[in-house]
Structures are given as C-alpha cells and as structure tokens.
Amino acid sequence: MSRRRSARATRGFTLLELVTVILILGILAAVTAAGFNQKSIDQTWFFEQVKSALRYAQKTAIAQRRVIYVVLNASAPYQLSLCYDAACASPVSSLASSAAFVLTPPSAVILAASTSPFSFNGLGQPSAAVTLSVNGRPVTVSAETGYVQ
C-alpha cells in the first residue's frame, strides 16, 4: 500500500504549485516588460547607426582612396549625410540601395557635432578629432587613427 501512495505522490504538481509558478512568471513578465521603452530603444538604435555610419565613411574613404565628408545638419530636421564634397552636391550611395546615404533620427532625438562637416582622407584619418552627440551620448572619432567609439 505504501508503494501506491508514493507512486501517486510523484505523478505531478499540485494545483497550488502550478498557480504559484504562474503567478511568479506573471510578476517577472510585468517587471521586464516595463523595462522595454520604445523611445529608449529608438535612441540606442540610432546611436549605434551613427557609429556605423562613421565607420562606413572611413572604410569607403580607404577603399576608394578619396575624401569622404560627414555632413551634419545641426538644425531640425537633424540629418547625417555622407558625401564626396563638403557642400554635399555628390552624396555617397547607401549599401542597401542606390539612394544617398542619409540618416534621419527618430523623433525627440537630437544630433549634434563639435565640427561639421569633417572628412576622412584616403588613409582613413579624420580631418580633426570630432565628438558627435546623440541625445547627450557621445560618439568620438580619434584624431590620428579615426577610431570610432
């Protein structure tokens, strides 16, 4: 008889255990869902895009052995463009399409730069040390190496 009881006792979970686990999972889901703020996600995504655009400008300058300008429109609408000249008359093409490479930030994201325009030469060196700011988060370009961080 004791064998039967022990076999029944190990067959599954009680209702109380299942309700407790579901309750704990619900609390964890509510806490983590509150951490997902779309505005914060958009700002971080655009911050990474700016860093990527600067690296793309540097690599394009090296690959084509010519000067690539990074032009920043410092007033609304804020835009970052990659061009072959400082006036941005001939833009660099995007990898995804043949359209001009232009980054436009999402709403409520402010883009600023210490120097605009600045350029990368055929060796990948920037014309000056530059700090871009995406809602206060800095993106720096080292003066000698052009390292973007």
N, C-alpha and C positions, 0 to 999 in steps of 0.2 A: 504494500500500500504506500509506503514512503517513496517508492520508485515512481509511482504515478504522480504524486504531488510535486516532486522535483521536476518531472518532465513537463508538467503544466506550468510551473513557475518560470521556466526558462523559455517558453514559447514566444513571447513577445513583450511589448511595452504596455504599461497600464495607460489608461486614459489620462490620468494626472501627469504622467511623464510626457506624453505627447503634447498636451496643452502647454506645459511648461516650456518645452523646446520651441514650439511655435511662437509663444509669447516672447521668448528671448530673441528669436530670429526677427520678429517684428520690430522690436526695440532697436536692434542693430541696423536694420534696414532704414528705419526712420532717422537714426543718427547719421549714417553715411550719406543718405540722400540729401540731407541738409547741407552737407559739405560741397555738393555739386552746384555751384553758382555759375550760370551761363555767362555772365559778364566777366567773371574771373577767368573762365575757360577761354573766352574770346581774347582777352588781353594777353594771356600766356601764349596762346596760339599765334597771335600777331607778333609778339616779342620774338618768338622762335623764327617766324617768317622773315623778320628784319635781319636777324643774324644770318639766315640762309641766303638772303638776297645779297648781303655784303660779301659773303664767301663766293657766291656765284659771280659777282662783279670782278672779284680778284682773280678767280680761275679763268674767266673769259678773257681778261686782260693778258694773262700769261699765255693762254692758248692761242690768242690771235696776235700776240706781240704788239698790242696797241693800247692806247689810253682809254680807259672806261671811266666815265663820270657817274657819280652818285649824286643825283639832284633831289633835294628835299623841298617840297612846297610847305613852307612853315606856317601858312595860314589855312583856314578851313576852305575847301576840303584838304586835309593833310594827305600828301601822297609822296611816295618814294619811287623815283624813276631811275633806270639805268640807261645811259646814253653814250654816244660816241663823241659828243661835243658838250661844252658847258651850257649852251643855250637849249640843249635837248631837241635840236632840229632833226637829228637822226637817232632814234631810240634803238636800244638793244632788244632783240626779239626774245620772247619767253620760250622756255623749253617746251612747254605744253602746247603752245600754238604759235602762229607766226605774228601774233599781235605784240605790241610794245610791252616791255616788262615794266609794269606799274603796280605798286602795292598801295591799296587804299585801306586804311584801318577801319575796324568796325566802329559803330557809334560810341561816343564817350571815351575814345582812346586818343590821346594827344601825342603827337610825334614831333620831336624837336631835335636839332643837331647843333653842336658847337661851331661847325663850319659847313657851309653849303654853298655851292657844290664843292665836292672834293673828288679826287680821282685816284685810280690805281694805274701805275705805269705797266709796261710790258714785263717787268720783273715781279709784279705783284706788290710793289711798295706803294703805300698811300702818299698823297701829296702832303699830308700833315696828320698828326695824331688827332683823332676825332672821337667824340663821345656823342652817341645818339641816345635819346631818352624816349622810352615808350611808357607813358604814364608814370614817369619818375624812375623806372627801372633802366639802368644804364647799359648800353652796348658800346664797348670800347674797341677802337681799332688802333693797334700799336703803331708807333711812328715808323720804326725801321723795318719791321718784319711784315706788317699788315695783318698780324694775328687778330682775329675777331673773337671777342669773348663777351 
